[in-house]
């Protein structure tokens, strides 16, 4: 089992920034691949992939909607993954989820097998 706990969400104005954190724990933490990702789900919408990072952090991937504004990173010594979100827009309002995959990285929901409970991000104009 892998436990994931997100934090750092909140209320921010359009154009502002937030940094989300995801703390991972559990005996199965060092799994083959061990890619990590962030997803988000807005009210009435499907959960969508936002960003992904490989185990070493050497490669990162982003949805077009956040490319250039969001940055995913990880600190394996702290078993943590981060999502730095800059120049936030109202469309970024959603619950953000951290997720872990057995693969090197993933971009689809079905590729991730462990999920956090989510943290709310609200961007107001």
N, CA, C and O atoms as CSV, one atom per row, in Angstrom:
chain,resi,resn,atom,element,x,y,z
A,1,UNK,N,N,0.832,-1.197,0.000
A,1,UNK,CA,C,0.000,0.000,0.000
A,1,UNK,C,C,0.867,1.247,0.000
A,1,UNK,O,O,1.937,1.279,0.608
A,2,UNK,N,N,0.397,2.252,-0.679
A,2,UNK,CA,C,1.028,3.572,-0.681
A,2,UNK,C,C,-0.017,4.571,-0.218
A,2,UNK,O,O,-1.122,4.622,-0.757
A,3,UNK,N,N,0.335,5.356,0.772
A,3,UNK,CA,C,-0.574,6.402,1.243
A,3,UNK,C,C,-0.085,7.745,0.734
A,3,UNK,O,O,1.102,8.062,0.812
A,4,UNK,N,N,-1.016,8.526,0.213
A,4,UNK,CA,C,-0.698,9.840,-0.338
A,4,UNK,C,C,-1.572,10.890,0.335
A,4,UNK,O,O,-2.787,10.724,0.446
A,5,UNK,N,N,-0.947,11.966,0.781
A,5,UNK,CA,C,-1.675,13.038,1.449
A,5,UNK,C,C,-1.286,14.365,0.809
A,5,UNK,O,O,-0.125,14.772,0.844
A,6,UNK,N,N,-2.278,15.031,0.223
A,6,UNK,CA,C,-2.039,16.332,-0.403
A,6,UNK,C,C,-2.248,17.458,0.594
A,6,UNK,O,O,-2.988,17.321,1.568
A,7,UNK,N,N,-1.583,18.570,0.331
A,7,UNK,CA,C,-1.773,19.779,1.117
A,7,UNK,C,C,-1.400,20.984,0.260
A,7,UNK,O,O,-0.803,20.844,-0.808
A,8,UNK,N,N,-1.761,22.165,0.745
A,8,UNK,CA,C,-1.362,23.385,0.062
A,8,UNK,C,C,-2.447,24.065,-0.741
A,8,UNK,O,O,-2.236,25.148,-1.288
A,9,UNK,N,N,-3.611,23.437,-0.816
A,9,UNK,CA,C,-4.697,24.071,-1.546
A,9,UNK,C,C,-5.234,25.282,-0.796
A,9,UNK,O,O,-4.877,25.526,0.357
A,10,UNK,N,N,-6.094,26.031,-1.465
A,10,UNK,CA,C,-6.690,27.192,-0.825
A,10,UNK,C,C,-7.337,28.113,-1.830
A,10,UNK,O,O,-7.583,27.745,-2.979
A,11,UNK,N,N,-7.607,29.319,-1.370
A,11,UNK,CA,C,-8.255,30.340,-2.189
A,11,UNK,C,C,-7.193,31.336,-2.648
A,11,UNK,O,O,-6.411,31.841,-1.842
A,12,UNK,N,N,-7.175,31.606,-3.937
A,12,UNK,CA,C,-6.188,32.531,-4.493
A,12,UNK,C,C,-6.850,33.346,-5.592
A,12,UNK,O,O,-7.809,32.895,-6.220
A,13,UNK,N,N,-6.346,34.522,-5.816
A,13,UNK,CA,C,-6.906,35.374,-6.863
A,13,UNK,C,C,-6.315,35.006,-8.226
A,13,UNK,O,O,-5.243,34.410,-8.328
A,14,UNK,N,N,-7.043,35.380,-9.245
A,14,UNK,CA,C,-6.552,35.173,-10.613
A,14,UNK,C,C,-5.175,35.809,-10.760
A,14,UNK,O,O,-4.951,36.944,-10.339
A,15,UNK,N,N,-4.264,35.064,-11.358
A,15,UNK,CA,C,-2.900,35.537,-11.530
A,15,UNK,C,C,-1.975,35.162,-10.391
A,15,UNK,O,O,-0.763,35.360,-10.476
A,16,UNK,N,N,-2.539,34.625,-9.335
A,16,UNK,CA,C,-1.744,34.263,-8.175
A,16,UNK,C,C,-1.074,32.907,-8.317
A,16,UNK,O,O,-1.136,32.273,-9.370
A,17,UNK,N,N,-0.434,32.474,-7.244
A,17,UNK,CA,C,0.313,31.219,-7.236
A,17,UNK,C,C,-0.023,30.388,-6.003
A,17,UNK,O,O,-0.387,30.916,-4.952
A,18,UNK,N,N,0.110,29.085,-6.161
A,18,UNK,CA,C,-0.004,28.145,-5.059
A,18,UNK,C,C,0.985,27.020,-5.284
A,18,UNK,O,O,1.345,26.711,-6.420
A,19,UNK,N,N,1.417,26.415,-4.198
A,19,UNK,CA,C,2.279,25.243,-4.297
A,19,UNK,C,C,1.626,24.100,-3.547
A,19,UNK,O,O,1.434,24.166,-2.333
A,20,UNK,N,N,1.289,23.057,-4.280
A,20,UNK,CA,C,0.711,21.871,-3.676
A,20,UNK,C,C,1.806,20.875,-3.324
A,20,UNK,O,O,2.810,20.754,-4.026
A,21,UNK,N,N,1.592,20.172,-2.231
A,21,UNK,CA,C,2.522,19.139,-1.803
A,21,UNK,C,C,1.787,17.813,-1.677
A,21,UNK,O,O,0.588,17.769,-1.402
A,22,UNK,N,N,2.526,16.744,-1.883
A,22,UNK,CA,C,1.971,15.401,-1.723
A,22,UNK,C,C,3.002,14.571,-0.975
A,22,UNK,O,O,4.101,14.334,-1.476
A,23,UNK,N,N,2.647,14.137,0.212
A,23,UNK,CA,C,3.538,13.308,1.023
A,23,UNK,C,C,3.150,11.848,0.853
A,23,UNK,O,O,1.992,11.473,1.034
A,24,UNK,N,N,4.130,11.035,0.504
A,24,UNK,CA,C,3.881,9.613,0.272
A,24,UNK,C,C,4.501,8.775,1.381
A,24,UNK,O,O,5.564,9.107,1.906
A,25,UNK,N,N,3.831,7.695,1.728
A,25,UNK,CA,C,4.355,6.783,2.735
A,25,UNK,C,C,3.833,5.382,2.453
A,25,UNK,O,O,2.877,5.200,1.699
A,26,UNK,N,N,4.477,4.390,3.072
A,26,UNK,CA,C,4.017,3.021,2.895
A,26,UNK,C,C,5.145,2.098,2.502
A,26,UNK,O,O,6.137,2.531,1.917
A,27,UNK,N,N,4.998,0.841,2.819
A,27,UNK,CA,C,6.060,-0.132,2.551
A,27,UNK,C,C,6.286,-0.389,1.071
A,27,UNK,O,O,7.338,-0.902,0.688
A,28,UNK,N,N,5.324,-0.044,0.242
A,28,UNK,CA,C,5.473,-0.296,-1.192
A,28,UNK,C,C,5.917,0.929,-1.955
A,28,UNK,O,O,5.713,1.020,-3.166
A,29,UNK,N,N,6.519,1.866,-1.260
A,29,UNK,CA,C,6.854,3.124,-1.904
A,29,UNK,C,C,7.853,2.950,-3.042
A,29,UNK,O,O,7.734,3.607,-4.076
A,30,UNK,N,N,8.829,2.077,-2.862
A,30,UNK,CA,C,9.860,1.882,-3.889
A,30,UNK,C,C,9.408,0.802,-4.844
A,30,UNK,O,O,9.818,-0.355,-4.741
A,31,UNK,N,N,8.576,1.188,-5.754
A,31,UNK,CA,C,8.053,0.228,-6.712
A,31,UNK,C,C,8.689,0.477,-8.055
A,31,UNK,O,O,9.178,1.571,-8.335
A,32,UNK,N,N,8.678,-0.540,-8.876
A,32,UNK,CA,C,9.180,-0.380,-10.228
A,32,UNK,C,C,8.468,0.796,-10.894
A,32,UNK,O,O,7.243,0.905,-10.843
A,33,UNK,N,N,9.254,1.675,-11.519
A,33,UNK,CA,C,8.652,2.824,-12.172
A,33,UNK,C,C,8.439,3.950,-11.186
A,33,UNK,O,O,9.177,4.935,-11.185
A,34,UNK,N,N,7.436,3.804,-10.355
A,34,UNK,CA,C,7.135,4.790,-9.313
A,34,UNK,C,C,6.997,6.190,-9.888
A,34,UNK,O,O,7.488,7.160,-9.312
A,35,UNK,N,N,6.339,6.285,-11.005
A,35,UNK,CA,C,6.014,7.612,-11.501
A,35,UNK,C,C,4.941,8.236,-10.640
A,35,UNK,O,O,4.149,7.529,-10.018
A,36,UNK,N,N,4.909,9.542,-10.601
A,36,UNK,CA,C,3.905,10.266,-9.844
A,36,UNK,C,C,3.196,11.257,-10.756
A,36,UNK,O,O,3.730,11.678,-11.782
A,37,UNK,N,N,1.998,11.612,-10.364
A,37,UNK,CA,C,1.254,12.553,-11.189
A,37,UNK,C,C,0.280,13.371,-10.386
A,37,UNK,O,O,-0.028,13.058,-9.236
A,38,UNK,N,N,-0.201,14.426,-11.010
A,38,UNK,CA,C,-1.268,15.257,-10.451
A,38,UNK,C,C,-2.438,15.253,-11.432
A,38,UNK,O,O,-2.269,15.349,-12.648
A,39,UNK,N,N,-3.615,15.138,-10.857
A,39,UNK,CA,C,-4.854,15.236,-11.607
A,39,UNK,C,C,-5.709,16.316,-10.952
A,39,UNK,O,O,-5.405,16.777,-9.852
A,40,UNK,N,N,-6.768,16.710,-11.628
A,40,UNK,CA,C,-7.723,17.638,-11.022
A,40,UNK,C,C,-9.124,17.330,-11.525
A,40,UNK,O,O,-9.323,16.785,-12.611
A,41,UNK,N,N,-10.078,17.699,-10.697
A,41,UNK,CA,C,-11.474,17.488,-11.047
A,41,UNK,C,C,-12.296,18.693,-10.641
A,41,UNK,O,O,-12.413,19.018,-9.459
A,42,UNK,N,N,-12.857,19.346,-11.631
A,42,UNK,CA,C,-13.731,20.492,-11.398
A,42,UNK,C,C,-15.165,19.992,-11.238
A,42,UNK,O,O,-15.491,18.900,-11.704
A,43,UNK,N,N,-16.016,20.768,-10.593
A,43,UNK,CA,C,-17.412,20.354,-10.394
A,43,UNK,C,C,-18.099,20.023,-11.713
A,43,UNK,O,O,-18.074,20.814,-12.656
A,44,UNK,N,N,-18.705,18.856,-11.768
A,44,UNK,CA,C,-19.440,18.450,-12.953
A,44,UNK,C,C,-18.587,17.987,-14.105
A,44,UNK,O,O,-19.102,17.742,-15.196
A,45,UNK,N,N,-17.286,17.860,-13.888
A,45,UNK,CA,C,-16.393,17.455,-14.969
A,45,UNK,C,C,-15.639,16.178,-14.610
A,45,UNK,O,O,-15.567,15.784,-13.446
A,46,UNK,N,N,-15.081,15.544,-15.634
A,46,UNK,CA,C,-14.269,14.361,-15.425
A,46,UNK,C,C,-12.935,14.749,-14.785
A,46,UNK,O,O,-12.455,15.873,-14.931
A,47,UNK,N,N,-12.358,13.791,-14.078
A,47,UNK,CA,C,-11.025,14.016,-13.530
A,47,UNK,C,C,-10.037,14.037,-14.694
A,47,UNK,O,O,-10.059,13.149,-15.547
A,48,UNK,N,N,-9.181,15.038,-14.730
A,48,UNK,CA,C,-8.254,15.171,-15.841
A,48,UNK,C,C,-6.818,15.191,-15.357
A,48,UNK,O,O,-6.505,15.684,-14.274
A,49,UNK,N,N,-5.963,14.641,-16.190
A,49,UNK,CA,C,-4.541,14.606,-15.899
A,49,UNK,C,C,-3.950,15.997,-16.051
A,49,UNK,O,O,-4.314,16.729,-16.971
A,50,UNK,N,N,-3.040,16.371,-15.158
A,50,UNK,CA,C,-2.420,17.689,-15.166
A,50,UNK,C,C,-0.923,17.597,-15.467
A,50,UNK,O,O,-0.410,18.290,-16.345
A,51,UNK,N,N,-0.232,16.727,-14.719
A,51,UNK,CA,C,1.221,16.652,-14.867
A,51,UNK,C,C,1.721,15.308,-14.366
A,51,UNK,O,O,1.063,14.639,-13.569
A,52,UNK,N,N,2.910,14.924,-14.852
A,52,UNK,CA,C,3.521,13.672,-14.420
A,52,UNK,C,C,5.025,13.842,-14.327
A,52,UNK,O,O,5.616,14.706,-14.976
A,53,UNK,N,N,5.631,12.994,-13.502
A,53,UNK,CA,C,7.070,13.046,-13.314
A,53,UNK,C,C,7.594,11.631,-13.129
A,53,UNK,O,O,6.954,10.806,-12.477
A,54,UNK,N,N,8.761,11.351,-13.704
A,54,UNK,CA,C,9.357,10.039,-13.554
A,54,UNK,C,C,10.019,9.904,-12.177
A,54,UNK,O,O,10.137,10.875,-11.429
A,55,UNK,N,N,10.446,8.682,-11.868
A,55,UNK,CA,C,10.951,8.386,-10.530
A,55,UNK,C,C,12.106,9.284,-10.122
A,55,UNK,O,O,12.145,9.761,-8.989
A,56,UNK,N,N,13.033,9.517,-11.014
A,56,UNK,CA,C,14.192,10.338,-10.670
A,56,UNK,C,C,13.925,11.831,-10.854
A,56,UNK,O,O,14.723,12.671,-10.437
A,57,UNK,N,N,12.806,12.146,-11.475
A,57,UNK,CA,C,12.518,13.546,-11.750
A,57,UNK,C,C,13.165,14.057,-13.018
A,57,UNK,O,O,13.089,15.248,-13.323
A,58,UNK,N,N,13.801,13.167,-13.758
A,58,UNK,CA,C,14.527,13.591,-14.957
A,58,UNK,C,C,13.592,14.053,-16.065
A,58,UNK,O,O,13.944,14.903,-16.882
A,59,UNK,N,N,12.404,13.483,-16.078
A,59,UNK,CA,C,11.447,13.859,-17.116
A,59,UNK,C,C,10.118,14.261,-16.510
A,59,UNK,O,O,9.629,13.640,-15.567
A,60,UNK,N,N,9.544,15.315,-17.073
A,60,UNK,CA,C,8.235,15.798,-16.650
A,60,UNK,C,C,7.347,15.981,-17.864
A,60,UNK,O,O,7.813,16.193,-18.983
A,61,UNK,N,N,6.051,15.892,-17.605
A,61,UNK,CA,C,5.072,15.973,-18.690
A,61,UNK,C,C,3.889,16.807,-18.199
A,61,UNK,O,O,3.525,16.765,-17.023
A,62,UNK,N,N,3.294,17.572,-19.129
A,62,UNK,CA,C,2.221,18.474,-18.737
A,62,UNK,C,C,1.071,18.456,-19.736
A,62,UNK,O,O,1.266,18.277,-20.939
A,63,UNK,N,N,-0.122,18.646,-19.209
A,63,UNK,CA,C,-1.265,18.885,-20.070
A,63,UNK,C,C,-1.088,20.247,-20.735
A,63,UNK,O,O,-0.492,21.155,-20.157
A,64,UNK,N,N,-1.601,20.379,-21.932
A,64,UNK,CA,C,-1.447,21.636,-22.667
A,64,UNK,C,C,-2.034,22.817,-21.900
A,64,UNK,O,O,-1.532,23.937,-21.996
A,65,UNK,N,N,-3.084,22.566,-21.150
A,65,UNK,CA,C,-3.777,23.643,-20.447
A,65,UNK,C,C,-2.942,24.279,-19.338
A,65,UNK,O,O,-3.229,25.394,-18.905
A,66,UNK,N,N,-1.906,23.567,-18.878
A,66,UNK,CA,C,-1.109,24.100,-17.764
A,66,UNK,C,C,0.353,24.299,-18.149
A,66,UNK,O,O,1.135,24.825,-17.357
A,67,UNK,N,N,0.721,23.892,-19.333
A,67,UNK,CA,C,2.112,23.984,-19.761
A,67,UNK,C,C,2.583,25.437,-19.720
A,67,UNK,O,O,1.906,26.338,-20.215
A,68,UNK,N,N,3.742,25.643,-19.127
A,68,UNK,CA,C,4.286,26.985,-19.006
A,68,UNK,C,C,3.852,27.712,-17.736
A,68,UNK,O,O,4.414,28.750,-17.386
A,69,UNK,N,N,2.852,27.165,-17.052
A,69,UNK,CA,C,2.359,27.805,-15.819
A,69,UNK,C,C,2.588,26.921,-14.593
A,69,UNK,O,O,2.848,27.424,-13.500
A,70,UNK,N,N,2.492,25.613,-14.777
A,70,UNK,CA,C,2.650,24.676,-13.666
A,70,UNK,C,C,3.982,23.948,-13.787
A,70,UNK,O,O,4.482,23.717,-14.888
A,71,UNK,N,N,4.547,23.592,-12.635
A,71,UNK,CA,C,5.782,22.830,-12.601
A,71,UNK,C,C,5.662,21.707,-11.582
A,71,UNK,O,O,5.373,21.954,-10.410
A,72,UNK,N,N,5.880,20.483,-12.024
A,72,UNK,CA,C,5.879,19.345,-11.118
A,72,UNK,C,C,7.315,19.015,-10.744
A,72,UNK,O,O,8.220,19.100,-11.575
A,73,UNK,N,N,7.515,18.640,-9.497
A,73,UNK,CA,C,8.847,18.265,-9.035
A,73,UNK,C,C,8.692,17.234,-7.934
A,73,UNK,O,O,7.584,16.993,-7.455
A,74,UNK,N,N,9.795,16.625,-7.531
A,74,UNK,CA,C,9.743,15.654,-6.456
A,74,UNK,C,C,11.053,15.664,-5.681
A,74,UNK,O,O,12.114,16.007,-6.204
A,75,UNK,N,N,10.939,15.277,-4.425
A,75,UNK,CA,C,12.094,15.134,-3.546
A,75,UNK,C,C,12.002,13.731,-2.954
A,75,UNK,O,O,11.280,13.510,-1.982
A,76,UNK,N,N,12.721,12.800,-3.529
A,76,UNK,CA,C,12.611,11.410,-3.087
A,76,UNK,C,C,13.136,11.206,-1.674
A,76,UNK,O,O,12.709,10.278,-0.986
A,77,UNK,N,N,14.044,12.046,-1.234
A,77,UNK,CA,C,14.543,11.943,0.143
A,77,UNK,C,C,13.436,12.246,1.142
A,77,UNK,O,O,13.453,11.753,2.270
A,78,UNK,N,N,12.474,13.059,0.721
A,78,UNK,CA,C,11.339,13.414,1.579
A,78,UNK,C,C,10.071,12.673,1.167
A,78,UNK,O,O,9.001,12.891,1.735
A,79,UNK,N,N,10.200,11.801,0.180
A,79,UNK,CA,C,9.021,11.072,-0.317
A,79,UNK,C,C,7.882,12.027,-0.658
A,79,UNK,O,O,6.730,11.794,-0.294
A,80,UNK,N,N,8.215,13.084,-1.349
A,80,UNK,CA,C,7.218,14.118,-1.634
A,80,UNK,C,C,7.244,14.539,-3.090
A,80,UNK,O,O,8.275,14.492,-3.761
A,81,UNK,N,N,6.092,14.946,-3.550
A,81,UNK,CA,C,5.914,15.481,-4.898
A,81,UNK,C,C,5.227,16.830,-4.762
A,81,UNK,O,O,4.410,17.035,-3.865
A,82,UNK,N,N,5.564,17.743,-5.656
A,82,UNK,CA,C,5.049,19.099,-5.561
A,82,UNK,C,C,4.458,19.541,-6.900
A,82,UNK,O,O,4.817,19.036,-7.964
A,83,UNK,N,N,3.553,20.487,-6.806
A,83,UNK,CA,C,3.016,21.116,-8.013
A,83,UNK,C,C,2.996,22.615,-7.769
A,83,UNK,O,O,2.165,23.126,-7.018
A,84,UNK,N,N,3.916,23.307,-8.410
A,84,UNK,CA,C,3.956,24.760,-8.341
A,84,UNK,C,C,3.044,25.308,-9.430
A,84,UNK,O,O,3.227,25.018,-10.612
A,85,UNK,N,N,2.061,26.101,-9.021
A,85,UNK,CA,C,1.076,26.624,-9.955
A,85,UNK,C,C,1.174,28.139,-9.974
A,85,UNK,O,O,0.941,28.798,-8.960
A,86,UNK,N,N,1.517,28.685,-11.124
A,86,UNK,CA,C,1.647,30.129,-11.288
A,86,UNK,C,C,0.626,30.649,-12.284
A,86,UNK,O,O,0.072,29.894,-13.083
A,87,UNK,N,N,0.387,31.946,-12.221
A,87,UNK,CA,C,-0.540,32.599,-13.137
A,87,UNK,C,C,-1.868,31.834,-13.202
A,87,UNK,O,O,-2.357,31.490,-14.278
A,88,UNK,N,N,-2.418,31.586,-12.049
A,88,UNK,CA,C,-3.646,30.793,-11.970
A,88,UNK,C,C,-4.827,31.520,-12.599
A,88,UNK,O,O,-4.949,32.742,-12.516
A,89,UNK,N,N,-5.688,30.735,-13.226
A,89,UNK,CA,C,-6.892,31.241,-13.861
A,89,UNK,C,C,-8.109,30.594,-13.211
A,89,UNK,O,O,-7.988,29.579,-12.525
A,90,UNK,N,N,-9.276,31.181,-13.430
A,90,UNK,CA,C,-10.495,30.646,-12.816
A,90,UNK,C,C,-10.744,29.204,-13.270
A,90,UNK,O,O,-11.318,28.405,-12.530
A,91,UNK,N,N,-10.311,28.880,-14.483
A,91,UNK,CA,C,-10.505,27.514,-15.009
A,91,UNK,C,C,-9.663,26.480,-14.266
A,91,UNK,O,O,-9.872,25.279,-14.436
A,92,UNK,N,N,-8.721,26.928,-13.452
A,92,UNK,CA,C,-7.895,26.012,-12.675
A,92,UNK,C,C,-8.579,25.583,-11.374
A,92,UNK,O,O,-8.069,24.724,-10.655
A,93,UNK,N,N,-9.722,26.174,-11.079
A,93,UNK,CA,C,-10.465,25.797,-9.878
A,93,UNK,C,C,-10.885,24.341,-9.957
A,93,UNK,O,O,-11.562,23.929,-10.898
A,94,UNK,N,N,-10.477,23.564,-8.955
A,94,UNK,CA,C,-10.763,22.124,-8.952
A,94,UNK,C,C,-10.215,21.513,-7.667
A,94,UNK,O,O,-9.498,22.160,-6.903
A,95,UNK,N,N,-10.568,20.267,-7.456
A,95,UNK,CA,C,-9.899,19.464,-6.440
A,95,UNK,C,C,-8.697,18.814,-7.121
A,95,UNK,O,O,-8.830,18.197,-8.178
A,96,UNK,N,N,-7.545,18.956,-6.515
A,96,UNK,CA,C,-6.313,18.418,-7.093
A,96,UNK,C,C,-5.909,17.157,-6.346
A,96,UNK,O,O,-5.886,17.121,-5.115
A,97,UNK,N,N,-5.590,16.124,-7.120
A,97,UNK,CA,C,-5.229,14.829,-6.575
A,97,UNK,C,C,-3.809,14.438,-6.964
A,97,UNK,O,O,-3.374,14.628,-8.100
A,98,UNK,N,N,-3.121,13.900,-6.007
A,98,UNK,CA,C,-1.815,13.295,-6.242
A,98,UNK,C,C,-2.044,11.801,-6.473
A,98,UNK,O,O,-2.924,11.197,-5.861
A,99,UNK,N,N,-1.246,11.216,-7.358
A,99,UNK,CA,C,-1.421,9.796,-7.645
A,99,UNK,C,C,-0.082,9.147,-7.960
A,99,UNK,O,O,0.865,9.795,-8.405
A,100,UNK,N,N,-0.039,7.851,-7.713
A,100,UNK,CA,C,1.175,7.068,-7.928
A,100,UNK,C,C,0.911,5.967,-8.951
A,100,UNK,O,O,-0.162,5.364,-8.963
A,101,UNK,N,N,1.879,5.715,-9.792
A,101,UNK,CA,C,1.737,4.680,-10.798
A,101,UNK,C,C,2.892,3.698,-10.735
A,101,UNK,O,O,4.015,4.061,-10.384
A,102,UNK,N,N,2.605,2.446,-11.081
A,102,UNK,CA,C,3.613,1.413,-11.151
A,102,UNK,C,C,4.551,1.647,-12.336
A,102,UNK,O,O,5.683,1.163,-12.356
A,103,UNK,N,N,4.056,2.399,-13.322
A,103,UNK,CA,C,4.836,2.647,-14.528
A,103,UNK,C,C,5.841,3.785,-14.322
A,103,UNK,O,O,5.835,4.469,-13.299
A,104,UNK,N,N,6.685,3.960,-15.307
A,104,UNK,CA,C,7.673,5.028,-15.220
A,104,UNK,C,C,6.983,6.390,-15.135
A,104,UNK,O,O,7.445,7.277,-14.418
A,105,UNK,N,N,5.905,6.550,-15.846
A,105,UNK,CA,C,5.065,7.733,-15.716
A,105,UNK,C,C,3.725,7.392,-16.355
A,105,UNK,O,O,3.599,6.389,-17.058
A,106,UNK,N,N,2.736,8.226,-16.107
A,106,UNK,CA,C,1.417,7.988,-16.667
A,106,UNK,C,C,0.733,9.289,-17.007
A,106,UNK,O,O,1.027,10.338,-16.434
A,107,UNK,N,N,-0.187,9.201,-17.950
A,107,UNK,CA,C,-0.981,10.367,-18.329
A,107,UNK,C,C,-2.471,10.061,-18.331
A,107,UNK,O,O,-3.288,10.941,-18.603
A,108,UNK,N,N,-2.823,8.832,-18.032
A,108,UNK,CA,C,-4.236,8.442,-17.990
A,108,UNK,C,C,-4.604,7.944,-16.604
A,108,UNK,O,O,-3.792,7.337,-15.906
A,109,UNK,N,N,-5.816,8.208,-16.231
A,109,UNK,CA,C,-6.285,7.871,-14.892
A,109,UNK,C,C,-6.087,6.395,-14.587
A,109,UNK,O,O,-5.681,6.039,-13.480
A,110,UNK,N,N,-6.367,5.536,-15.553
A,110,UNK,CA,C,-6.270,4.098,-15.337
A,110,UNK,C,C,-4.863,3.593,-15.104
A,110,UNK,O,O,-4.683,2.449,-14.689
A,111,UNK,N,N,-3.869,4.411,-15.359
A,111,UNK,CA,C,-2.480,3.990,-15.174
A,111,UNK,C,C,-2.010,4.203,-13.736
A,111,UNK,O,O,-0.919,3.769,-13.367
A,112,UNK,N,N,-2.825,4.864,-12.931
A,112,UNK,CA,C,-2.459,5.172,-11.553
A,112,UNK,C,C,-3.273,4.304,-10.610
A,112,UNK,O,O,-4.479,4.136,-10.790
A,113,UNK,N,N,-2.603,3.751,-9.600
A,113,UNK,CA,C,-3.310,2.835,-8.718
A,113,UNK,C,C,-3.457,3.325,-7.289
A,113,UNK,O,O,-4.254,2.768,-6.534
A,114,UNK,N,N,-2.717,4.343,-6.897
A,114,UNK,CA,C,-2.891,4.907,-5.558
A,114,UNK,C,C,-3.178,6.398,-5.685
A,114,UNK,O,O,-2.568,7.108,-6.484
A,115,UNK,N,N,-4.136,6.848,-4.862
A,115,UNK,CA,C,-4.610,8.233,-4.938
A,115,UNK,C,C,-4.698,8.847,-3.554
A,115,UNK,O,O,-4.975,8.168,-2.565
A,116,UNK,N,N,-4.453,10.153,-3.509
A,116,UNK,CA,C,-4.707,10.889,-2.294
A,116,UNK,C,C,-6.171,11.293,-2.228
A,116,UNK,O,O,-6.958,10.983,-3.122
A,117,UNK,N,N,-6.522,11.992,-1.151
A,117,UNK,CA,C,-7.906,12.406,-0.946
A,117,UNK,C,C,-8.234,13.718,-1.660
A,117,UNK,O,O,-9.404,14.069,-1.811
A,118,UNK,N,N,-7.222,14.425,-2.089
A,118,UNK,CA,C,-7.448,15.658,-2.824
A,118,UNK,C,C,-7.347,16.899,-1.960
A,118,UNK,O,O,-7.556,16.856,-0.748
A,119,UNK,N,N,-7.023,18.003,-2.610
A,119,UNK,CA,C,-6.977,19.306,-1.940
A,119,UNK,C,C,-7.638,20.329,-2.856
A,119,UNK,O,O,-7.375,20.363,-4.058
A,120,UNK,N,N,-8.498,21.160,-2.275
A,120,UNK,CA,C,-9.286,22.103,-3.063
A,120,UNK,C,C,-8.467,23.341,-3.418
A,120,UNK,O,O,-7.809,23.937,-2.565
A,121,UNK,N,N,-8.522,23.706,-4.677
A,121,UNK,CA,C,-7.928,24.956,-5.161
A,121,UNK,C,C,-9.046,25.784,-5.766
A,121,UNK,O,O,-9.741,25.337,-6.679
A,122,UNK,N,N,-9.212,26.986,-5.256
A,122,UNK,CA,C,-10.238,27.884,-5.766
A,122,UNK,C,C,-9.578,29.179,-6.214
A,122,UNK,O,O,-8.887,29.840,-5.440
A,123,UNK,N,N,-9.799,29.528,-7.466
A,123,UNK,CA,C,-9.219,30.746,-8.030
A,123,UNK,C,C,-10.353,31.733,-8.259
A,123,UNK,O,O,-11.277,31.463,-9.027
A,124,UNK,N,N,-10.279,32.867,-7.596
A,124,UNK,CA,C,-11.353,33.858,-7.684
A,124,UNK,C,C,-10.904,35.060,-8.507
A,124,UNK,O,O,-9.728,35.422,-8.538
A,125,UNK,N,N,-11.881,35.657,-9.169
A,125,UNK,CA,C,-11.570,36.830,-9.995
A,125,UNK,C,C,-11.887,38.103,-9.244
A,125,UNK,O,O,-11.693,39.197,-9.775
